[in-house]
Structure formats: structure tokens, C-alpha cells
Amino acid sequence: MKVFLRNRETGQFYTGPSGWSENSSVANNFDTVESATTFAKLERLAGLEVVVRDNSGPDLILPLRQAP
């Protein structure tokens, strides 16, 4: 299973401090959905969704709400 952060507007995946890419193969792979959401909150990244990918079916897309 792979867990990515993706910008909802651009469709680009978070690759790390270097930025974003349209290619998920270079995206930062988080260990869990929780670690991805915690990272996004700590870094104050907005407009994101978590993409959970495994080879058994379509991607699971989880939108992240912005903290007040």
C-alpha cells in the first residue's frame, strides 16, 4: 500500500522539500494515512487530499479539511 499527498487543484503529488510532481512514482510515500495527515497539518499545507493506492483496485481518495 502507498499513501500520498496530492494537491486537489493541480493534481500534483508532494515529493518532499523539493516540491511537487505530476508523477506519483517520485512522490513521497507516507507509512500511514495518519502520518500523511499529521504531516500536512504540521506543515500547514492546504488544499490537499490523501491518496491511498494498492494494486487490488482503484485509489481511495480522502479529502483533508483545513484546521480553523
C-alpha positions as CSV (number, residue, x, y, z in Angstrom):
1,M,0.0,0.0,0.0
2,K,1.2,3.5,-0.8
3,V,0.0,6.7,0.8
4,F,0.5,10.1,-1.0
5,L,-0.5,13.7,-0.5
6,R,-2.0,15.3,-3.6
7,N,-3.0,18.9,-4.3
8,R,-6.7,18.9,-5.2
9,E,-6.4,21.8,-7.6
10,T,-3.3,20.9,-9.6
11,G,-3.3,17.1,-9.2
12,Q,0.3,17.2,-8.3
13,F,1.8,14.8,-5.6
14,Y,4.0,16.0,-2.8
15,T,7.6,14.9,-3.4
16,G,9.3,16.3,-0.3
17,P,11.0,19.6,0.4
18,S,11.9,19.9,-3.3
19,G,8.2,20.4,-4.2
20,W,5.5,18.7,-6.3
21,S,5.2,16.4,-9.3
22,E,2.5,15.1,-11.6
23,N,4.3,11.7,-11.4
24,S,3.3,9.6,-8.4
25,S,6.3,7.4,-8.8
26,V,8.5,10.2,-7.4
27,A,6.0,11.2,-4.7
28,N,6.8,10.9,-1.0
29,N,5.2,7.7,0.3
30,F,3.9,8.0,3.8
31,D,3.7,5.0,6.1
32,T,0.1,5.5,7.0
33,V,-2.9,7.8,6.3
34,E,-2.4,9.2,9.8
35,S,1.2,10.1,9.2
36,A,0.3,11.9,6.0
37,T,-2.5,13.9,7.6
38,T,-0.3,14.8,10.6
39,F,2.5,16.0,8.3
40,A,0.1,18.1,6.3
41,K,-1.2,19.7,9.4
42,L,2.2,20.4,10.9
43,E,3.5,21.9,7.7
44,R,0.2,23.9,7.2
45,L,-0.3,22.5,3.7
46,A,-3.8,23.4,2.4
47,G,-6.0,22.1,-0.4
48,L,-4.8,18.5,-0.1
49,E,-6.2,15.1,-0.3
50,V,-4.7,11.7,0.8
51,V,-4.4,9.1,-2.0
52,V,-4.3,5.5,-0.8
53,R,-3.1,3.2,-3.5
54,D,-2.8,-0.6,-3.7
55,N,-2.8,-2.9,-6.6
56,S,-6.2,-4.5,-5.8
57,G,-8.4,-1.7,-7.0
58,P,-9.0,2.0,-7.6
59,D,-7.3,4.6,-5.5
60,L,-9.0,5.7,-2.3
61,I,-9.2,9.5,-2.1
62,L,-9.6,11.2,1.3
63,P,-10.0,15.0,1.2
64,L,-8.3,16.8,4.1
65,R,-10.2,19.5,5.9
66,Q,-8.3,22.6,6.8
67,A,-8.0,23.3,10.5
68,P,-9.6,26.5,11.8
